Amino acid sequence: MSETQSNVAEFSVSEISFSIKRTMEDTFGYVRVRGELGRISRPGSGHIYLDLKDDRAVLSGVIWRGVASKLKIQPEQGLEVIATGKITTFPGQSKYQMVIDALEPAGAGALMALLEERKKKLAAEGLFAEERKKPLPPMPAVIGVVTSPTGAVIRDILHRIADRFPLHVLVWPVRVQGETSGAEVANGIRGFNALEPGGHIPRPDLVIVARGGGSIEDLWGFNDEAVVRAAADSRIPIISAVGHETDWTLIDLAADVRAPTPTGAAEIAVPVKAEMMAFVDDRSRRLNSGLVRFVTGRRTELRAASAALPAPQDLLALPRQKFDTLANGLERALIVSTKGHRSDFQSLSGRLSPLLLTRLSSKARQDLVQLGDRQQRALSVAISQKRQAYSAISVRLTPQRLMQQTTLGKERMSGLSERLDRAFLARITQEKSRLDGLQKLLKSLSYKDVLARGYALVRDETGKPVRSAAAVASGTALAIELADGTLDAVATSTSAAAPPQRKSKPKKSNPAKPTVEDQGNLF
């Protein structure tokens, strides 16, 4: 049987592949695709490969290196985005993909959700805790600034510092926007901390991280996890001055102080030199004036006291008169005393004959010899007694005796140690049982168990529990606490026949709402 001839044209694989490629690019030369980012790959070439997906399909995408370096928002898995680019094919694998020229979040809600999730994660690690905050130095000698060296921010900071208190400023140049912004800012903070005190390059006493205002996408680099960790780990106090007064980023929570603007950071960092000099001059003048008043007052008091004292001659009149009286009686008393002593001497001299003195001396010598003999005998007896006592003690203090006493002491000490350990463990067990009982009692008395059974606790605007529906007026703001969280609600009616409609939203653990003075809360 002969072969069937066909008029269908034949194409090579390459012709078909590139024809499909041209058709796809002509048809979908410019598209905007909304989807959720799935797999993200960053090879060493600098390109970014990712997946855009929804609930029914997945679209592969690629961002070339030149475009990736200019993205305001870096792709992160789970982020909902709008990608702009063209649909093309990859003939080498018979697959189609999207070449992305621009990438933006699908509304501020997506970024805020990602930011809130990151904030909760870092807060749970304690990076935003108040006890981590360090006090700012009152008069820093060197200030480090992490910012762009070409923007208006650094000029404003330098100008403000020069006006208030000129000092040494070190600038760590970084990109404040783009793909590498977060890594460069984190490296700047860690670089300043790595400087050795007293080295060739002075180590800053204070670091300012600054950037001008912008959208949430422009400031996204300062929400980078590496930046927050570097700020929290910094040993040098940090002032965050990112954006305007209403802009908030995660570094503001990790920094020791947040400034509303870069210029405000410079004002917080340094005092006003002229005001300090005026303050010192004022205190110096007040000190001199007070010293003059003090000396003048004391001089006046001294003069008043001296005027109240009597004259020196009046003070010495009575003592001088008494001295003259005693001087006149001294001569007569001396004569009488001399006569009396002469009479006593003559009386005693008649009794002290040479024979009497010889007899007394001989008797004293005999008494001295007897005392010497008695002392010698007593010393001999004492030495003999001490020698006998020493011999008795030396017999008892033999090496075998000492070893036996030491062994008995060790055994006694070991027994006491075991008794102490047993008593300690028993006391710990007793206290643990008591603590467990108190914990069970506390849990049984807590209203949290009641909420877990499906009940709710309603509080008014002041935080007091609502006990009666009649006590709630229409329009009153209420907080309803459930077992797993708290809801905000507004009373629209107090009638039992018309159940109130509630508008609820998830609420944070802190029920306090931000005020106007708080400048809002981006989180």
C-alpha positions in Angstrom: 0.0 0.0 0.0 1.5 3.5 -0.9 2.2 6.1 1.8 -0.4 8.9 2.2 1.0 12.3 1.1 0.2 15.4 3.2 0.2 19.1 2.3 0.8 20.2 6.0 4.0 22.2 6.4 6.7 20.9 8.6 8.4 23.0 11.3 11.5 22.5 13.4 11.3 22.5 17.2 13.1 25.8 17.3 10.7 27.4 14.8 7.7 26.3 16.7 9.2 27.4 20.1 10.3 30.9 18.9 7.0 31.4 17.0 5.1 30.7 20.2 7.5 33.1 22.0 6.7 35.9 19.6 3.0 35.2 19.8 3.0 35.4 23.6 5.1 38.6 23.7 3.0 40.3 21.1 -0.3 39.3 22.9 0.9 39.9 26.4 3.6 42.5 25.9 2.5 44.6 28.9 0.4 43.0 31.7 -0.2 43.6 35.4 -0.7 40.5 37.4 -1.9 40.3 41.0 -1.0 37.3 43.1 0.7 35.9 46.2 4.5 35.3 46.1 5.3 31.6 46.6 8.8 30.1 45.9 11.6 32.7 45.8 15.1 31.9 44.6 18.1 34.2 44.6 21.1 32.5 42.8 24.6 34.0 42.7 23.9 35.7 39.3 21.8 38.4 41.1 18.5 37.5 39.3 15.4 36.6 41.3 13.2 33.7 40.3 9.8 33.5 41.9 6.2 32.1 41.6 3.0 34.2 41.5 0.0 32.1 42.6 -3.6 32.2 43.5 -6.0 29.5 44.6 -6.1 27.9 41.1 -2.9 28.5 39.2 0.9 29.3 39.5 2.8 31.7 37.2 6.6 31.5 37.1 8.4 34.9 37.1 11.9 36.3 36.8 13.3 39.6 37.8 16.6 40.4 36.1 19.5 41.7 38.2 19.3 45.3 37.0 15.7 45.6 37.9 16.1 43.7 41.2 18.6 46.2 42.5 16.1 49.1 42.0 13.1 47.5 43.7 11.6 49.4 46.5 10.1 46.3 48.1 12.0 43.1 48.1 9.9 40.0 47.4 9.1 37.9 50.4 7.1 34.7 50.5 3.4 35.1 51.3 3.3 38.8 50.3 0.5 39.8 47.9 1.9 41.9 45.1 1.1 43.4 41.7 3.7 42.5 39.1 4.1 44.5 35.9 5.9 43.1 32.9 5.5 40.8 29.9 4.7 37.2 29.3 7.3 35.2 27.4 8.5 31.7 27.0 11.6 29.8 27.8 12.2 27.5 24.8 14.9 25.5 26.5 12.3 24.0 28.9 9.0 24.5 26.9 7.6 26.7 29.7 6.2 30.2 29.9 7.0 32.8 32.4 6.7 36.5 33.2 9.6 38.9 33.0 8.8 41.4 35.8 9.8 45.0 35.3 8.1 46.4 38.5 6.9 44.9 41.7 4.6 46.7 44.2 2.6 45.5 47.2 -1.1 44.9 46.5 -2.1 47.9 48.7 -0.8 49.1 52.0 -2.7 46.3 53.8 -0.4 43.6 52.5 2.7 45.5 53.7 1.0 46.3 57.0 0.1 42.6 57.5 3.7 41.6 56.8 5.0 44.4 59.0 2.7 43.4 61.9 3.8 39.8 61.7 7.4 40.8 61.8 6.8 43.2 64.7 5.1 40.4 66.7 8.0 38.0 66.0 10.7 40.5 67.1 8.7 41.7 70.1 8.3 38.1 71.3 12.1 37.9 71.4 12.3 41.0 73.6 14.0 43.3 71.1 11.6 46.1 71.9 11.6 45.8 75.7 12.1 49.0 77.7 14.7 47.5 79.9 17.0 47.1 76.9 17.0 50.9 76.3 20.2 52.8 77.2 20.3 56.4 78.4 21.8 59.0 76.1 25.1 60.7 77.1 24.4 64.2 78.2 27.4 65.7 76.4 28.8 63.3 73.7 32.3 64.0 72.3 31.8 62.1 69.0 28.5 61.4 67.2 28.1 58.7 64.4 25.5 59.2 61.7 24.3 56.4 59.5 22.6 57.9 56.5 23.1 58.9 52.8 26.1 61.2 52.4 24.5 63.1 49.5 21.0 63.8 50.9 19.6 66.9 52.7 19.4 64.8 55.9 23.1 64.9 56.7 23.4 68.6 55.9 20.5 69.3 58.2 22.0 67.3 61.0 25.5 68.8 60.6 24.1 72.3 60.4 22.0 71.8 63.5 24.9 70.3 65.5 27.2 73.2 64.4 24.6 75.7 65.6 24.0 74.1 69.0 27.3 72.5 70.1 30.1 71.9 67.5 31.7 68.5 67.9 33.2 65.6 66.0 30.7 63.9 63.6 31.5 60.6 61.8 29.3 59.7 58.8 28.8 56.1 57.7 27.5 56.3 54.1 24.7 53.9 53.2 21.8 53.6 50.8 18.6 54.6 52.5 16.4 53.0 49.8 16.6 49.9 47.7 17.5 46.3 47.9 20.7 46.7 49.9 19.5 49.5 52.2 18.7 47.2 55.2 22.0 45.3 55.0 24.0 48.6 54.7 22.3 50.3 57.6 22.8 47.2 59.8 26.5 47.1 58.8 26.9 50.8 59.6 25.5 50.2 63.2 27.7 47.2 63.7 30.7 49.0 62.2 30.5 51.9 64.7 30.2 49.4 67.6 33.3 47.5 66.3 35.5 50.6 66.7 37.9 50.4 69.6 37.7 53.2 72.3 40.8 55.4 72.0 41.7 54.0 68.6 42.8 55.9 65.5 39.2 56.4 64.5 37.3 57.6 67.6 34.4 55.5 68.7 31.1 57.4 68.8 29.4 58.1 72.1 26.0 58.2 70.2 24.7 57.0 66.8 22.0 58.6 64.8 20.2 56.5 62.1 18.5 59.0 59.8 16.5 59.3 56.6 14.0 61.8 55.1 10.3 61.1 54.8 8.7 58.9 52.2 6.1 56.2 51.6 6.0 52.9 53.4 7.8 51.4 50.4 10.6 54.0 50.6 11.1 53.3 54.3 10.9 49.6 54.0 14.6 49.0 54.4 14.4 50.3 58.0 11.8 47.5 58.8 14.5 44.9 57.8 15.0 42.3 60.5 18.8 42.7 60.3 18.5 46.5 61.0 16.3 45.8 64.1 18.7 43.2 65.5 21.7 45.4 64.9 20.0 48.3 66.8 18.9 46.1 69.7 22.4 44.6 70.0 24.2 48.0 69.8 26.3 48.9 72.9 26.3 52.5 71.7 23.0 54.4 72.4 21.0 54.9 69.1 18.6 57.7 68.1 16.2 56.7 65.3 15.3 59.6 63.0 13.6 57.9 60.0 11.0 59.8 58.1 8.7 62.5 59.3 7.0 62.7 62.7 4.1 60.5 61.5 6.3 57.8 60.0 7.0 54.8 62.0 9.4 51.9 61.3 10.6 48.9 63.3 14.0 50.5 64.1 12.1 53.2 66.0 10.9 50.5 68.4 14.4 48.9 68.8 16.3 52.2 69.1 16.9 53.8 72.5 15.2 57.1 71.5 13.0 58.0 68.6 13.3 61.5 67.1 10.4 63.0 65.1 12.8 64.3 62.4 16.5 64.1 61.6 16.8 67.7 62.8 15.0 66.8 66.0 17.6 64.0 66.5 20.4 66.5 66.4 18.6 68.6 68.9 18.1 65.6 71.2 21.8 64.5 70.8 23.5 67.7 71.8 22.7 70.6 74.1 22.8 74.3 73.2 26.4 75.5 74.0 25.3 79.1 74.3 22.5 78.2 76.7 24.9 76.1 78.8 27.5 78.9 78.9 24.7 81.4 79.8 23.6 79.0 82.5 27.1 78.7 83.9 27.7 82.5 83.8 24.4 83.0 85.6 25.2 80.5 88.3 28.7 82.1 88.6 27.2 85.6 89.1 24.7 84.2 91.6 27.5 82.4 93.5 29.7 85.6 93.7 26.7 87.7 94.7 25.7 85.2 97.4 29.3 85.0 98.7 29.5 88.8 99.0 26.2 88.9 100.8 27.3 86.0 103.1 30.6 87.8 104.0 28.9 91.1 104.5 26.3 89.6 106.8 28.9 87.7 108.8 31.0 90.9 109.1 27.9 92.8 110.4 27.1 90.1 112.9 30.7 90.1 114.1 30.7 93.8 114.6 27.4 93.6 116.5 28.8 90.8 118.7 32.0 92.7 119.4 30.1 95.8 120.3 28.1 93.8 122.9 31.2 92.5 124.6 32.7 94.4 127.7 36.0 96.2 127.5 39.2 94.1 128.0 40.2 96.1 131.1 36.7 95.4 132.7 37.2 91.7 132.1 40.6 91.6 133.7 39.8 93.9 136.7 38.4 91.2 139.1 41.1 88.6 138.2 43.8 91.2 138.7 42.4 92.2 142.1 42.2 88.6 143.2 45.8 88.0 142.0 47.1 90.9 144.0 45.3 89.6 147.1 46.8 86.1 146.7 50.3 87.6 146.0 50.3 89.5 149.2 49.4 86.4 151.3 51.9 84.2 149.5 54.9 85.5 151.3 53.5 85.0 154.8 52.3 81.5 153.9 55.7 80.6 152.5 57.4 81.7 155.8 54.9 79.7 157.9 55.3 76.6 155.7 59.1 76.8 155.9 59.1 77.0 159.6 56.7 74.0 159.9 58.9 71.8 157.6 62.0 72.8 159.4 60.4 71.7 162.7 59.4 68.3 161.2 62.9 67.8 159.8 64.5 68.4 163.1 62.1 66.0 164.8 62.9 63.2 162.3 66.6 63.8 162.2 66.9 62.9 165.9 65.4 59.5 165.3 67.6 58.6 162.3 70.9 57.6 164.0 73.6 55.5 162.0 73.0 52.5 164.2 69.3 52.5 163.4 70.0 52.8 159.7 72.5 49.9 159.8 70.0 47.7 161.7 67.2 48.5 159.2 69.4 47.8 156.2 70.5 44.4 157.6 66.9 43.4 158.2 65.9 44.4 154.6 68.8 42.4 153.2 67.8 39.3 155.1 64.2 39.6 153.9 65.4 40.0 150.3 67.5 36.8 150.5 64.6 34.8 152.0 62.3 36.1 149.2 64.9 35.0 146.5 65.1 31.5 148.0 61.3 31.2 148.1 61.1 32.3 144.5 63.7 29.8 143.3 61.8 26.9 145.1 58.5 28.0 143.6 60.0 28.3 140.1 61.5 24.7 140.4 58.1 23.3 141.5 56.2 25.1 138.6 58.8 23.8 136.1 58.4 20.3 137.4 54.6 20.4 137.2 54.6 21.8 133.6 57.1 19.1 132.6 54.8 16.4 134.0 51.7 17.9 132.2 53.6 18.1 128.9 54.7 14.5 129.2 51.0 13.4 129.8 49.8 15.4 126.8 52.6 14.1 124.5 51.6 10.5 125.4 48.0 11.3 124.2 49.1 13.1 121.0 50.5 10.1 119.2 50.1 9.9 115.3 47.8 6.9 115.7 45.6 8.8 118.2 45.4 11.8 115.8 44.5 9.6 112.9 41.8 8.0 114.9 40.3 11.3 115.9 40.4 12.6 112.3 38.6 9.5 111.0 35.9 9.9 113.7 35.5 13.6 112.7 35.1 12.7 109.0 32.5 10.1 109.7 30.5 12.4 111.9 30.7 15.2 109.2 29.6 12.8 106.5 26.6 11.8 108.6 25.6 15.4 109.2 25.9 16.2 105.5 23.6 13.3 104.5 21.1 14.5 107.1 21.3 18.0 105.8 20.7 16.8 102.2 17.6 14.8 103.2 16.2 17.7 105.2 16.7 20.1 102.3 15.0 17.8 99.8 12.1 17.2 102.2 11.7 21.0 102.6 11.8 21.6 98.8 9.2 18.8 98.3 7.0 20.4 101.0 7.2 23.9 99.6 6.5 22.6 96.0 3.4 20.8 97.2 2.2 24.0 98.9 2.9 26.0 95.8 1.0 23.6 93.6 -2.0 23.8 95.9 -2.0 27.6 95.8 -1.7 27.5 92.0 -4.8 25.2 91.8 -6.7 27.4 94.2 -5.8 30.6 92.1 -6.9 28.8 88.9 -10.2 27.7 90.4 -10.9 31.3 91.5 -10.0 33.0 88.2 -12.7 34.2 85.9 -10.6 33.0 82.9 -12.1 29.5 83.3 -15.6 31.0 83.0 -14.6 32.7 79.8 -13.3 29.4 78.4 -16.7 27.8 78.8 -18.2 30.3 76.3 -19.1 33.3 78.5 -17.9 36.9 77.9 -16.9 39.8 80.1 -18.2 43.2 79.0 -16.4 46.4 80.1 -17.3 50.1 79.6 -15.0 52.9 78.4 -13.4 53.2 81.9 -12.7 49.4 82.0 -15.3 48.7 84.6 -17.5 45.5 84.2 -21.0 46.1 82.9 -23.5 44.4 85.2 -26.8 45.6 83.7 -28.1 46.4 80.2 -30.0 49.4 81.6 -26.7 51.0 82.7 -25.5 51.2 79.1 -26.5 54.1 76.9 -26.8 53.9 73.1 -23.5 54.7 71.5 -21.4 53.7 74.4 -18.1 52.1 73.5 -17.7 48.6 75.0 -14.9 46.1 75.2 -15.9 42.4 75.1 -13.4 40.0 76.6 -13.5 36.4 75.3 -11.3 33.4 76.1 -9.0 34.0 73.2 -9.0 37.8 72.9 -10.9 41.1 73.2 -13.4 42.7 70.8 -14.4 46.4 70.5 -18.1 47.1 70.2 -20.6 50.0 70.3 -24.0 49.8 71.9 -26.7 50.7 69.4 -29.7 49.9 71.5 -30.5 48.9 75.1 -33.8 47.2 74.3 -34.0 43.4 74.9 -36.2 43.0 71.8 -33.6 44.5 69.4 -30.2 42.8 69.9 -27.3 45.2 69.4 -25.2 45.0 66.3 -21.5 44.9 66.9 -18.6 45.9 64.8 -15.6 44.0 66.0 -12.0 43.9 65.0 -9.1 42.0 66.5 -7.6 43.9 69.4 -4.1 43.9 70.8 -3.3 42.9 74.3 -3.1 46.5 75.3 -6.6 48.1 75.2 -5.3 51.7 75.2 -6.0 53.5 71.9 -3.4 56.0 70.5 -4.2 59.6 70.9 -3.4 62.5 68.6 -0.3 63.3 70.7 0.9 59.7 70.0 1.1 60.7 66.2 -0.8 57.5 65.3 0.4 54.0 65.2 1.4 52.4 61.9 1.2 48.9 63.4 
